[in-house]
């Protein structure tokens, strides 16, 4: 399947130039809001456009959540920099009404797409959560479990800011830092992530695993293409 992965938009509408017919999947990596240079109106209108795109093409478009989206979806929890108090009520309502359209992760085989990525250290902690015994099915992939946990009240680990980003422990799947992933990327998986701004798309390959960082839209309008 031919995939196009769109990095952290933060209100930018460059996704509108994409030819949907050229791809089997369009994956938005999250962080649709909170840009220092764009107005509230532009940001909210752009998010509505992305939501409507998902509604129009539900099987083609995958919408993942980033830490900047989660702070509105689950307000007043998981707050981070860039928060816009004047937009809180509007964005909280918008994300909650449409929360069924968003995921924490998307997986195709051993390729895992998420906003910030998964480390071995964090994943080991995740697997110890007692609630997994209640929500786990034998056929579940890691992405399935992440998405199921997001629907519960015990989602906190998903959205934990790690020590490198001013929190504690290892960063969660919407918060992991580039340095964490390079040092400790999840074994056996090829990951595609945003969250950490990079000047150009970066592929880091290791034995049996890799991480591709695609948060480049502050530098250039470029999306990531991959067949998987």
N, CA and C atoms as a LAMMPS dump frame, in Angstrom:
ITEM: TIMESTEP
0
ITEM: NUMBER OF ATOMS
684
ITEM: BOX BOUNDS ff ff ff
-5.0000000000000000e+02 5.0000000000000000e+02
-5.0000000000000000e+02 5.0000000000000000e+02
-5.0000000000000000e+02 5.0000000000000000e+02
ITEM: ATOMS id mol type element x y z
1 1 1 N 0.837 -1.195 0
2 1 2 C 0 0 0
3 1 3 C 0.873 1.247 0
4 2 1 N 0.514 2.199 -0.815
5 2 2 C 1.265 3.44 -0.902
6 2 3 C 0.737 4.427 0.135
7 3 1 N 1.617 4.866 1.037
8 3 2 C 1.254 5.77 2.118
9 3 3 C 1.893 7.14 1.919
10 4 1 N 1.146 8.175 2.276
11 4 2 C 1.692 9.517 2.404
12 4 3 C 1.496 9.934 3.852
13 5 1 N 2.581 10.346 4.502
14 5 2 C 2.511 10.715 5.915
15 5 3 C 2.78 12.207 6.039
16 6 1 N 1.86 12.901 6.677
17 6 2 C 1.908 14.359 6.808
18 6 3 C 2.319 14.718 8.229
19 7 1 N 3.389 15.48 8.343
20 7 2 C 3.94 15.837 9.646
21 7 3 C 3.126 16.872 10.398
22 8 1 N 3.683 17.38 11.47
23 8 2 C 3.005 18.303 12.384
24 8 3 C 2.605 19.58 11.644
25 9 1 N 1.309 19.794 11.492
26 9 2 C 0.811 20.929 10.712
27 9 3 C 0.73 22.22 11.52
28 10 1 N 0.29 22.142 12.751
29 10 2 C 0.124 23.33 13.595
30 10 3 C -0.629 24.438 12.846
31 11 1 N -1.709 24.066 12.181
32 11 2 C -2.555 25.055 11.523
33 11 3 C -2.28 25.242 10.04
34 12 1 N -1.186 24.73 9.534
35 12 2 C -0.848 24.917 8.117
36 12 3 C -1.801 24.112 7.233
37 13 1 N -2.134 24.675 6.061
38 13 2 C -3.093 24.008 5.171
39 13 3 C -2.434 23.416 3.93
40 14 1 N -1.121 23.173 3.987
41 14 2 C -0.417 22.615 2.827
42 14 3 C -0.909 21.226 2.454
43 15 1 N -1.592 20.542 3.366
44 15 2 C -2.143 19.22 3.067
45 15 3 C -3.191 19.281 1.962
46 16 1 N -3.772 20.449 1.72
47 16 2 C -4.824 20.573 0.713
48 16 3 C -4.316 20.337 -0.705
49 17 1 N -3.008 20.403 -0.896
50 17 2 C -2.439 20.192 -2.225
51 17 3 C -2.222 18.713 -2.544
52 18 1 N -2.493 17.837 -1.583
53 18 2 C -2.259 16.406 -1.78
54 18 3 C -3.316 15.81 -2.712
55 19 1 N -2.878 14.989 -3.639
56 19 2 C -3.769 14.241 -4.516
57 19 3 C -4.112 12.919 -3.841
58 20 1 N -5.277 12.848 -3.228
59 20 2 C -5.668 11.649 -2.497
60 20 3 C -5.701 10.411 -3.381
61 21 1 N -6.013 10.592 -4.642
62 21 2 C -6.119 9.446 -5.541
63 21 3 C -4.785 8.77 -5.816
64 22 1 N -3.695 9.42 -5.436
65 22 2 C -2.37 8.864 -5.701
66 22 3 C -1.891 7.934 -4.583
67 23 1 N -2.678 7.811 -3.501
68 23 2 C -2.233 7.04 -2.339
69 23 3 C -3.347 6.141 -1.818
70 24 1 N -2.922 5.044 -1.195
71 24 2 C -3.879 4.148 -0.545
72 24 3 C -4.221 4.63 0.86
73 25 1 N -3.255 5.296 1.496
74 25 2 C -3.455 5.826 2.844
75 25 3 C -2.808 7.195 2.969
76 26 1 N -3.517 8.099 3.637
77 26 2 C -2.964 9.393 4.027
78 26 3 C -2.956 9.411 5.551
79 27 1 N -1.771 9.508 6.141
80 27 2 C -1.64 9.476 7.598
81 27 3 C -1.191 10.852 8.096
82 28 1 N -2.02 11.48 8.908
83 28 2 C -1.65 12.734 9.572
84 28 3 C -1.028 12.376 10.921
85 29 1 N 0.167 12.861 11.192
86 29 2 C 0.927 12.426 12.361
87 29 3 C 0.551 13.173 13.636
88 30 1 N -0.383 14.136 13.554
89 30 2 C -0.858 14.837 14.754
90 30 3 C -0.297 16.24 14.904
91 31 1 N -0.739 16.932 15.951
92 31 2 C -0.435 18.353 16.202
93 31 3 C -1.033 19.216 15.089
94 32 1 N -2.353 19.347 15.132
95 32 2 C -3.083 20.132 14.136
96 32 3 C -3.219 21.592 14.553
97 33 1 N -2.935 21.887 15.825
98 33 2 C -3.231 23.217 16.377
99 33 3 C -1.982 23.829 17.019
100 34 1 N -2.156 25.039 17.598
101 34 2 C -1.106 25.717 18.366
102 34 3 C 0.085 26.151 17.518
103 35 1 N -0.126 27.104 16.635
104 35 2 C 1.001 27.699 15.914
105 35 3 C 1.126 29.161 16.317
106 36 1 N 2.348 29.577 16.622
107 36 2 C 2.577 30.94 17.113
108 36 3 C 2.332 32.008 16.053
109 37 1 N 2.281 31.639 14.791
110 37 2 C 2.228 32.607 13.703
111 37 3 C 0.876 32.673 13.004
112 38 1 N -0.061 31.833 13.4
113 38 2 C -1.354 31.759 12.727
114 38 3 C -2.477 32.14 13.679
115 39 1 N -3.538 32.692 13.125
116 39 2 C -4.653 33.158 13.946
117 39 3 C -5.513 32.002 14.424
118 40 1 N -6.307 32.268 15.454
119 40 2 C -7.25 31.267 15.962
120 40 3 C -8.189 30.816 14.853
121 41 1 N -8.65 31.751 14.066
122 41 2 C -9.6 31.43 13.007
123 41 3 C -8.981 30.491 11.97
124 42 1 N -7.75 30.76 11.579
125 42 2 C -7.076 29.924 10.588
126 42 3 C -6.87 28.515 11.136
127 43 1 N -6.445 28.426 12.385
128 43 2 C -6.185 27.121 12.993
129 43 3 C -7.458 26.293 13.116
130 44 1 N -8.533 26.884 13.607
131 44 2 C -9.782 26.136 13.782
132 44 3 C -10.387 25.744 12.437
133 45 1 N -10.32 26.637 11.457
134 45 2 C -10.85 26.323 10.124
135 45 3 C -10.062 25.184 9.484
136 46 1 N -8.758 25.178 9.694
137 46 2 C -7.922 24.125 9.124
138 46 3 C -8.228 22.775 9.766
139 47 1 N -8.399 22.765 11.084
140 47 2 C -8.746 21.52 11.772
141 47 3 C -10.087 20.992 11.282
142 48 1 N -11.058 21.872 11.105
143 48 2 C -12.358 21.45 10.576
144 48 3 C -12.214 20.833 9.186
145 49 1 N -11.347 21.415 8.375
146 49 2 C -11.122 20.876 7.042
147 49 3 C -10.54 19.478 7.089
148 50 1 N -9.62 19.242 8.01
149 50 2 C -9.011 17.914 8.153
150 50 3 C -10.043 16.901 8.653
151 51 1 N -10.856 17.309 9.609
152 51 2 C -11.913 16.429 10.114
153 51 3 C -12.89 16.078 9
154 52 1 N -13.268 17.051 8.194
155 52 2 C -14.188 16.784 7.087
156 52 3 C -13.554 15.882 6.036
157 53 1 N -12.247 16.012 5.839
158 53 2 C -11.551 15.118 4.915
159 53 3 C -11.638 13.677 5.402
160 54 1 N -11.442 13.471 6.693
161 54 2 C -11.555 12.136 7.272
162 54 3 C -12.97 11.582 7.114
163 55 1 N -13.965 12.413 7.336
164 55 2 C -15.353 11.966 7.196
165 55 3 C -15.67 11.586 5.753
166 56 1 N -15.086 12.31 4.82
167 56 2 C -15.335 12.052 3.407
168 56 3 C -14.584 10.821 2.908
169 57 1 N -13.417 10.555 3.509
170 57 2 C -12.577 9.427 3.078
171 57 3 C -12.167 8.602 4.3
172 58 1 N -13.12 7.98 4.976
173 58 2 C -12.828 7.315 6.252
174 58 3 C -11.847 6.156 6.157
175 59 1 N -11.792 5.484 5.016
176 59 2 C -10.898 4.335 4.88
177 59 3 C -9.51 4.734 4.41
178 60 1 N -9.385 5.897 3.828
179 60 2 C -8.101 6.345 3.289
180 60 3 C -7.32 7.186 4.285
181 61 1 N -8.001 8.02 5.047
182 61 2 C -7.346 8.993 5.932
183 61 3 C -7.262 8.455 7.36
184 62 1 N -6.065 8.559 7.944
185 62 2 C -5.835 8.22 9.352
186 62 3 C -5.406 9.487 10.083
187 63 1 N -6.116 9.812 11.151
188 63 2 C -5.8 10.997 11.946
189 63 3 C -5.231 10.571 13.301
190 64 1 N -3.959 10.872 13.538
191 64 2 C -3.327 10.546 14.809
192 64 3 C -3.295 11.779 15.706
193 65 1 N -3.268 11.549 16.991
194 65 2 C -3.257 12.631 17.973
195 65 3 C -1.831 12.964 18.391
196 66 1 N -1.559 14.276 18.498
197 66 2 C -0.299 14.743 19.047
198 66 3 C -0.507 15.367 20.409
199 67 1 N 0.583 15.698 21.088
200 67 2 C 0.461 16.263 22.433
201 67 3 C -0.277 17.599 22.439
202 68 1 N -0.174 18.37 21.363
203 68 2 C -0.883 19.653 21.309
204 68 3 C -2.394 19.467 21.121
205 69 1 N -2.785 18.344 20.552
206 69 2 C -4.216 18.046 20.387
207 69 3 C -4.798 17.474 21.677
208 70 1 N -4.019 16.608 22.321
209 70 2 C -4.468 15.938 23.537
210 70 3 C -4.772 16.941 24.65
211 71 1 N -4.015 18.04 24.698
212 71 2 C -4.247 19 25.781
213 71 3 C -5.609 19.674 25.681
214 72 1 N -6.195 19.687 24.511
215 72 2 C -7.564 20.199 24.359
216 72 3 C -8.585 19.073 24.493
217 73 1 N -8.298 17.945 23.878
218 73 2 C -9.211 16.803 23.961
219 73 3 C -9.487 16.418 25.415
220 74 1 N -8.434 16.4 26.236
221 74 2 C -8.567 15.968 27.63
222 74 3 C -8.377 17.118 28.628
223 75 1 N -8.641 18.327 28.184
224 75 2 C -8.511 19.488 29.066
225 75 3 C -9.258 19.264 30.387
226 76 1 N -8.654 19.611 31.535
227 76 2 C -7.428 20.383 31.756
228 76 3 C -6.179 19.541 31.969
229 77 1 N -6.163 18.311 31.508
230 77 2 C -5.017 17.432 31.704
231 77 3 C -4.039 17.544 30.531
232 78 1 N -2.806 17.159 30.766
233 78 2 C -1.76 17.027 29.748
234 78 3 C -1.441 18.342 29.038
235 79 1 N -1.489 19.448 29.766
236 79 2 C -1.204 20.747 29.153
237 79 3 C 0.262 20.855 28.739
238 80 1 N 0.505 21.6 27.648
239 80 2 C 1.869 21.793 27.162
240 80 3 C 2.02 23.206 26.603
241 81 1 N 3.201 23.53 26.137
242 81 2 C 3.474 24.865 25.61
243 81 3 C 2.596 25.144 24.396
244 82 1 N 2.338 26.423 24.152
245 82 2 C 1.533 26.81 23.007
246 82 3 C 0.043 26.826 23.264
247 83 1 N -0.364 26.403 24.457
248 83 2 C -1.795 26.347 24.79
249 83 3 C -2.444 27.713 24.602
250 84 1 N -3.613 27.728 23.953
251 84 2 C -4.348 28.97 23.697
252 84 3 C -5.646 28.973 24.521
253 85 1 N -5.645 29.658 25.644
254 85 2 C -6.828 29.661 26.509
255 85 3 C -8.093 30.108 25.781
256 86 1 N -7.943 31.085 24.89
257 86 2 C -9.115 31.617 24.199
258 86 3 C -9.735 30.609 23.23
259 87 1 N -8.983 29.577 22.859
260 87 2 C -9.489 28.559 21.938
261 87 3 C -9.905 27.279 22.653
262 88 1 N -9.676 27.225 23.948
263 88 2 C -9.857 25.96 24.668
264 88 3 C -11.25 25.38 24.507
265 89 1 N -12.266 26.163 24.744
266 89 2 C -13.632 25.618 24.691
267 89 3 C -13.978 25.121 23.288
268 90 1 N -13.628 25.905 22.284
269 90 2 C -13.915 25.522 20.9
270 90 3 C -13.188 24.238 20.525
271 91 1 N -11.884 24.175 20.816
272 91 2 C -11.098 23.002 20.42
273 91 3 C -11.458 21.769 21.235
274 92 1 N -11.73 21.955 22.517
275 92 2 C -12.148 20.819 23.343
276 92 3 C -13.442 20.22 22.801
277 93 1 N -14.392 21.065 22.468
278 93 2 C -15.654 20.579 21.894
279 93 3 C -15.419 19.894 20.555
280 94 1 N -14.592 20.501 19.72
281 94 2 C -14.35 19.972 18.38
282 94 3 C -13.671 18.604 18.44
283 95 1 N -12.668 18.468 19.282
284 95 2 C -11.99 17.177 19.409
285 95 3 C -12.896 16.127 20.048
286 96 1 N -13.68 16.521 21.036
287 96 2 C -14.522 15.541 21.712
288 96 3 C -15.673 15.061 20.843
289 97 1 N -16.296 15.958 20.113
290 97 2 C -17.39 15.556 19.219
291 97 3 C -16.885 14.582 18.147
292 98 1 N -15.636 14.763 17.76
293 98 2 C -15.076 13.95 16.667
294 98 3 C -14.007 12.973 17.141
295 99 1 N -13.978 12.683 18.409
296 99 2 C -12.881 11.873 18.952
297 99 3 C -12.839 10.479 18.345
298 100 1 N -13.964 9.966 17.846
299 100 2 C -13.983 8.644 17.214
300 100 3 C -13.208 8.614 15.903
301 101 1 N -12.867 9.78 15.377
302 101 2 C -12.131 9.851 14.112
303 101 3 C -10.614 9.825 14.319
304 102 1 N -10.176 9.967 15.568
305 102 2 C -8.746 10.083 15.866
306 102 3 C -8.211 8.824 16.538
307 103 1 N -6.937 8.558 16.302
308 103 2 C -6.249 7.428 16.917
309 103 3 C -4.953 7.9 17.565
310 104 1 N -4.405 7.051 18.417
311 104 2 C -3.085 7.284 18.977
312 104 3 C -2.005 6.749 18.047
313 105 1 N -2.289 5.632 17.388
314 105 2 C -1.292 5.005 16.525
315 105 3 C -1.97 4.279 15.381
316 106 1 N -1.221 4.119 14.315
317 106 2 C -1.646 3.338 13.15
318 106 3 C -0.501 2.388 12.818
319 107 1 N -0.851 1.145 12.518
320 107 2 C 0.182 0.148 12.264
321 107 3 C -0.109 -0.627 10.989
322 108 1 N 0.933 -0.863 10.225
323 108 2 C 0.845 -1.672 9.011
324 108 3 C 1.994 -2.668 9.066
325 109 1 N 1.677 -3.928 9.378
326 109 2 C 2.727 -4.909 9.576
327 109 3 C 3.588 -4.519 10.765
328 110 1 N 4.891 -4.446 10.54
329 110 2 C 5.821 -4.055 11.602
330 110 3 C 6.217 -2.585 11.497
331 111 1 N 5.447 -1.832 10.759
332 111 2 C 5.693 -0.396 10.659
333 111 3 C 4.66 0.328 11.522
334 112 1 N 5.148 1.138 12.432
335 112 2 C 4.307 1.781 13.438
336 112 3 C 4.371 3.297 13.276
337 113 1 N 3.203 3.9 13.114
338 113 2 C 3.085 5.356 12.953
339 113 3 C 2.479 5.939 14.222
340 114 1 N 3.121 6.955 14.778
341 114 2 C 2.565 7.642 15.945
342 114 3 C 3.149 9.045 15.992
343 115 1 N 2.624 9.863 16.888
344 115 2 C 3.09 11.239 16.927
345 115 3 C 4.545 11.35 17.371
346 116 1 N 4.897 10.69 18.481
347 116 2 C 6.24 10.876 19.037
348 116 3 C 7.062 9.604 19.115
349 117 1 N 6.432 8.441 19.026
350 117 2 C 7.196 7.201 18.992
351 117 3 C 7.195 6.429 20.296
352 118 1 N 7.753 5.216 20.225
353 118 2 C 7.736 4.27 21.344
354 118 3 C 9.158 3.787 21.623
355 119 1 N 9.559 3.873 22.883
356 119 2 C 10.853 3.326 23.304
357 119 3 C 10.633 1.991 24.015
358 120 1 N 11.698 1.19 24.098
359 120 2 C 11.619 -0.074 24.825
360 120 3 C 11.302 0.153 26.293
361 121 1 N 11.919 1.179 26.879
362 121 2 C 11.709 1.453 28.308
363 121 3 C 10.259 1.792 28.597
364 122 1 N 9.703 2.68 27.786
365 122 2 C 8.308 3.065 27.991
366 122 3 C 7.366 1.894 27.712
367 123 1 N 7.635 1.125 26.668
368 123 2 C 6.756 0.016 26.288
369 123 3 C 6.733 -1.062 27.379
370 124 1 N 7.863 -1.316 28.017
371 124 2 C 7.902 -2.285 29.113
372 124 3 C 7.004 -1.833 30.26
373 125 1 N 6.997 -0.547 30.535
374 125 2 C 6.117 0.003 31.57
375 125 3 C 4.66 -0.103 31.14
376 126 1 N 4.401 0.18 29.876
377 126 2 C 3.046 0.081 29.328
378 126 3 C 2.488 -1.334 29.491
379 127 1 N 3.288 -2.337 29.18
380 127 2 C 2.821 -3.728 29.228
381 127 3 C 2.496 -4.203 30.637
382 128 1 N 2.944 -3.475 31.643
383 128 2 C 2.667 -3.843 33.033
384 128 3 C 1.364 -3.243 33.552
385 129 1 N 0.7 -2.414 32.749
386 129 2 C -0.55 -1.799 33.203
387 129 3 C -1.602 -2.87 33.459
388 130 1 N -2.184 -2.924 34.647
389 130 2 C -3.194 -3.955 34.961
390 130 3 C -4.396 -3.929 34.021
391 131 1 N -4.763 -2.741 33.525
392 131 2 C -5.959 -2.64 32.693
393 131 3 C -5.818 -3.398 31.38
394 132 1 N -4.597 -3.663 30.954
395 132 2 C -4.408 -4.388 29.694
396 132 3 C -5.012 -5.784 29.761
397 133 1 N -5.052 -6.357 30.942
398 133 2 C -5.66 -7.676 31.097
399 133 3 C -7.146 -7.649 30.766
400 134 1 N -7.776 -6.489 30.927
401 134 2 C -9.202 -6.349 30.656
402 134 3 C -9.494 -6.016 29.196
403 135 1 N -8.594 -5.31 28.545
404 135 2 C -8.886 -4.811 27.195
405 135 3 C -8.133 -5.552 26.1
406 136 1 N -7.224 -6.442 26.477
407 136 2 C -6.371 -7.106 25.501
408 136 3 C -7.079 -8.273 24.814
409 137 1 N -6.938 -8.35 23.494
410 137 2 C -7.343 -9.515 22.707
411 137 3 C -6.093 -10.117 22.075
412 138 1 N -6.13 -11.423 21.813
413 138 2 C -4.947 -12.103 21.293
414 138 3 C -4.465 -11.523 19.971
415 139 1 N -5.377 -11.011 19.173
416 139 2 C -5.011 -10.506 17.849
417 139 3 C -4.523 -9.056 17.862
418 140 1 N -4.517 -8.426 19.028
419 140 2 C -4.166 -7.008 19.107
420 140 3 C -2.706 -6.753 18.751
421 141 1 N -2.495 -5.741 17.954
422 141 2 C -1.157 -5.213 17.706
423 141 3 C -0.849 -4.173 18.787
424 142 1 N 0.405 -3.732 18.897
425 142 2 C 0.681 -2.628 19.822
426 142 3 C -0.2 -1.414 19.55
427 143 1 N -0.412 -1.068 18.272
428 143 2 C -1.263 0.086 17.944
429 143 3 C -2.684 -0.121 18.458
430 144 1 N -3.199 -1.324 18.329
431 144 2 C -4.544 -1.617 18.834
432 144 3 C -4.623 -1.342 20.336
433 145 1 N -3.606 -1.778 21.06
434 145 2 C -3.61 -1.591 22.516
435 145 3 C -3.484 -0.118 22.89
436 146 1 N -2.642 0.614 22.174
437 146 2 C -2.531 2.045 22.445
438 146 3 C -3.87 2.742 22.223
439 147 1 N -4.534 2.375 21.128
440 147 2 C -5.824 2.999 20.807
441 147 3 C -6.9 2.611 21.816
442 148 1 N -6.861 1.385 22.302
443 148 2 C -7.827 0.962 23.316
444 148 3 C -7.597 1.688 24.641
445 149 1 N -6.328 1.815 25.03
446 149 2 C -6.038 2.484 26.295
447 149 3 C -6.478 3.941 26.265
448 150 1 N -6.345 4.589 25.133
449 150 2 C -6.767 5.986 24.993
450 150 3 C -8.25 6.155 25.314
451 151 1 N -9.044 5.116 25.103
452 151 2 C -10.484 5.204 25.34
453 151 3 C -10.85 4.995 26.811
454 152 1 N -9.862 4.731 27.652
455 152 2 C -10.128 4.513 29.075
456 152 3 C -9.686 5.723 29.898
457 153 1 N -10.005 5.696 31.165
458 153 2 C -9.595 6.78 32.071
459 153 3 C -8.151 6.613 32.524
460 154 1 N -7.494 5.519 32.135
461 154 2 C -6.123 5.243 32.562
462 154 3 C -5.12 5.515 31.444
463 155 1 N -5.4 6.512 30.648
464 155 2 C -4.582 6.836 29.477
465 155 3 C -3.336 7.649 29.803
466 156 1 N -3.14 8.003 31.055
467 156 2 C -2.087 8.943 31.422
468 156 3 C -0.704 8.587 30.907
469 157 1 N -0.349 7.316 30.908
470 157 2 C 0.982 6.909 30.467
471 157 3 C 1.225 7.251 28.996
472 158 1 N 0.17 7.216 28.198
473 158 2 C 0.31 7.541 26.777
474 158 3 C 0.824 8.953 26.575
475 159 1 N 0.414 9.854 27.453
476 159 2 C 0.635 11.282 27.25
477 159 3 C 1.597 11.878 28.277
478 160 1 N 2.471 11.047 28.798
479 160 2 C 3.426 11.52 29.792
480 160 3 C 4.626 12.191 29.12
481 161 1 N 4.931 13.396 29.547
482 161 2 C 6.156 14.059 29.105
483 161 3 C 7.328 13.459 29.876
484 162 1 N 8.316 12.976 29.161
485 162 2 C 9.46 12.35 29.812
486 162 3 C 10.431 13.356 30.405
487 163 1 N 11.458 12.833 31.024
488 163 2 C 12.448 13.671 31.708
489 163 3 C 13.094 14.676 30.758
490 164 1 N 13.381 14.259 29.534
491 164 2 C 14.039 15.148 28.572
492 164 3 C 13.164 16.342 28.221
493 165 1 N 11.846 16.157 28.26
494 165 2 C 10.913 17.229 27.918
495 165 3 C 10.323 17.908 29.15
496 166 1 N 10.989 17.765 30.288
497 166 2 C 10.576 18.486 31.487
498 166 3 C 9.659 17.723 32.411
499 167 1 N 9.386 16.444 32.112
500 167 2 C 8.535 15.625 32.968
501 167 3 C 9.363 14.646 33.773
502 168 1 N 8.951 13.383 33.762
503 168 2 C 9.693 12.375 34.506
504 168 3 C 9.626 11.052 33.751
505 169 1 N 10.557 10.166 34.03
506 169 2 C 10.571 8.861 33.383
507 169 3 C 10.805 8.986 31.887
508 170 1 N 10.332 7.989 31.166
509 170 2 C 10.448 7.999 29.709
510 170 3 C 9.198 8.599 29.091
511 171 1 N 9.357 9.293 27.978
512 171 2 C 8.237 9.962 27.339
513 171 3 C 7.26 8.999 26.706
514 172 1 N 5.958 9.336 26.788
515 172 2 C 4.914 8.51 26.202
516 172 3 C 4.833 8.658 24.694
517 173 1 N 3.88 7.982 24.108
518 173 2 C 3.787 7.894 22.653
519 173 3 C 3.41 9.228 21.992
520 174 1 N 2.87 10.177 22.747
521 174 2 C 2.645 11.519 22.201
522 174 3 C 3.699 12.517 22.664
523 175 1 N 4.733 12.037 23.395
524 175 2 C 5.688 12.957 23.999
525 175 3 C 7.15 12.542 23.874
526 176 1 N 7.452 11.333 23.449
527 176 2 C 8.841 10.86 23.414
528 176 3 C 9.722 11.802 22.593
529 177 1 N 10.924 12.019 23.073
530 177 2 C 11.856 12.915 22.407
531 177 3 C 12.724 12.14 21.406
532 178 1 N 13.228 12.85 20.408
533 178 2 C 14.095 12.253 19.399
534 178 3 C 15.284 11.536 20.033
535 179 1 N 15.875 12.147 21.049
536 179 2 C 17.041 11.543 21.695
537 179 3 C 16.687 10.221 22.364
538 180 1 N 15.483 10.13 22.917
539 180 2 C 15.049 8.875 23.524
540 180 3 C 14.921 7.779 22.476
541 181 1 N 14.336 8.133 21.345
542 181 2 C 14.108 7.135 20.306
543 181 3 C 15.414 6.643 19.691
544 182 1 N 16.337 7.557 19.443
545 182 2 C 17.614 7.142 18.878
546 182 3 C 18.353 6.207 19.831
547 183 1 N 18.244 6.459 21.119
548 183 2 C 18.937 5.635 22.111
549 183 3 C 18.223 4.325 22.417
550 184 1 N 16.873 4.296 22.221
551 184 2 C 16.11 3.16 22.774
552 184 3 C 14.853 2.846 21.965
553 185 1 N 14.906 2.945 20.64
554 185 2 C 13.727 2.696 19.804
555 185 3 C 13.226 1.268 19.976
556 186 1 N 11.909 1.107 19.892
557 186 2 C 11.27 -0.192 20.108
558 186 3 C 11.834 -1.254 19.183
559 187 1 N 12.254 -2.363 19.769
560 187 2 C 12.862 -3.45 19.003
561 187 3 C 11.862 -4.075 18.029
562 188 1 N 12.327 -4.333 16.802
563 188 2 C 11.533 -5.07 15.833
564 188 3 C 10.597 -4.237 14.988
565 189 1 N 10.576 -2.926 15.206
566 189 2 C 9.618 -2.076 14.5
567 189 3 C 10.329 -0.956 13.731
568 190 1 N 9.718 -0.607 12.617
569 190 2 C 10.125 0.569 11.856
570 190 3 C 9.1 1.66 12.149
571 191 1 N 9.534 2.717 12.809
572 191 2 C 8.617 3.747 13.253
573 191 3 C 8.709 4.998 12.388
574 192 1 N 7.565 5.665 12.246
575 192 2 C 7.485 6.959 11.58
576 192 3 C 6.847 7.915 12.574
577 193 1 N 7.543 9.025 12.879
578 193 2 C 7.088 9.92 13.938
579 193 3 C 7.277 11.386 13.539
580 194 1 N 6.578 12.253 14.274
581 194 2 C 6.756 13.692 14.162
582 194 3 C 7.316 14.221 15.461
583 195 1 N 6.699 15.294 16.003
584 195 2 C 6.934 15.812 17.351
585 195 3 C 8.236 16.584 17.513
586 196 1 N 9.361 16.012 17.115
587 196 2 C 10.64 16.703 17.223
588 196 3 C 10.965 17.353 15.88
589 197 1 N 11.057 18.677 15.862
590 197 2 C 11.3 19.396 14.614
591 197 3 C 12.688 19.063 14.068
592 198 1 N 12.73 18.744 12.777
593 198 2 C 13.992 18.472 12.084
594 198 3 C 14.009 19.268 10.775
595 199 1 N 15.189 19.67 10.295
596 199 2 C 15.256 20.475 9.07
597 199 3 C 14.963 19.688 7.8
598 200 1 N 15.133 18.38 7.85
599 200 2 C 14.812 17.516 6.721
600 200 3 C 14.449 16.141 7.26
601 201 1 N 13.743 15.37 6.463
602 201 2 C 13.334 14.031 6.897
603 201 3 C 14.57 13.201 7.21
604 202 1 N 14.565 12.576 8.392
605 202 2 C 15.721 11.807 8.85
606 202 3 C 15.34 10.348 9.08
607 203 1 N 16.114 9.451 8.501
608 203 2 C 15.96 8.019 8.744
609 203 3 C 17.135 7.531 9.575
610 204 1 N 16.825 6.943 10.726
611 204 2 C 17.849 6.354 11.584
612 204 3 C 17.614 4.847 11.623
613 205 1 N 18.56 4.091 11.074
614 205 2 C 18.434 2.634 11.003
615 205 3 C 19.347 1.988 12.03
616 206 1 N 18.796 0.986 12.685
617 206 2 C 19.542 0.203 13.657
618 206 3 C 19.319 -1.267 13.328
619 207 1 N 19.945 -2.133 14.05
620 207 2 C 19.762 -3.566 13.813
621 207 3 C 18.34 -3.982 14.184
622 208 1 N 17.533 -4.343 13.181
623 208 2 C 16.187 -4.835 13.43
624 208 3 C 15.156 -3.778 13.738
625 209 1 N 15.484 -2.499 13.516
626 209 2 C 14.526 -1.439 13.82
627 209 3 C 14.987 -0.153 13.143
628 210 1 N 14.06 0.804 13.059
629 210 2 C 14.404 2.117 12.496
630 210 3 C 13.406 3.149 12.985
631 211 1 N 13.805 4.42 12.865
632 211 2 C 12.908 5.543 13.166
633 211 3 C 13.097 6.592 12.076
634 212 1 N 11.981 7.056 11.502
635 212 2 C 12.009 8.139 10.531
636 212 3 C 11.307 9.34 11.145
637 213 1 N 12.014 10.46 11.211
638 213 2 C 11.484 11.696 11.782
639 213 3 C 11.03 12.601 10.641
640 214 1 N 9.757 13.045 10.683
641 214 2 C 9.193 13.746 9.532
642 214 3 C 8.64 15.133 9.856
643 215 1 N 8.932 15.665 11.054
644 215 2 C 8.397 16.979 11.436
645 215 3 C 9.245 18.084 10.798
646 216 1 N 9.034 18.322 9.502
647 216 2 C 9.876 19.245 8.734
648 216 3 C 9.133 20.481 8.24
649 217 1 N 7.854 20.613 8.519
650 217 2 C 7.052 21.638 7.85
651 217 3 C 7.383 23.063 8.277
652 218 1 N 8.156 23.233 9.346
653 218 2 C 8.64 24.572 9.681
654 218 3 C 9.802 24.983 8.768
655 219 1 N 10.37 24.018 8.063
656 219 2 C 11.5 24.277 7.171
657 219 3 C 11.13 24.171 5.693
658 220 1 N 10.319 23.171 5.353
659 220 2 C 9.954 22.954 3.959
660 220 3 C 8.624 22.215 3.882
661 221 1 N 7.907 22.442 2.793
662 221 2 C 6.652 21.728 2.58
663 221 3 C 6.974 20.403 1.902
664 222 1 N 7.119 19.391 2.736
665 222 2 C 7.474 18.065 2.229
666 222 3 C 6.796 17.008 3.078
667 223 1 N 6.228 16.015 2.427
668 223 2 C 5.583 14.919 3.107
669 223 3 C 6.389 13.627 2.861
670 224 1 N 6.102 12.625 3.65
671 224 2 C 6.878 11.376 3.595
672 224 3 C 6.081 10.305 2.87
673 225 1 N 6.663 9.725 1.846
674 225 2 C 6.025 8.664 1.068
675 225 3 C 6.688 7.327 1.366
676 226 1 N 5.86 6.283 1.511
677 226 2 C 6.403 4.957 1.76
678 226 3 C 5.412 3.899 1.306
679 227 1 N 5.922 2.787 0.789
680 227 2 C 5.101 1.626 0.446
681 227 3 C 5.252 0.6 1.56
682 228 1 N 4.142 0.183 2.127
683 228 2 C 4.211 -0.829 3.179
684 228 3 C 2.864 -1.557 3.288
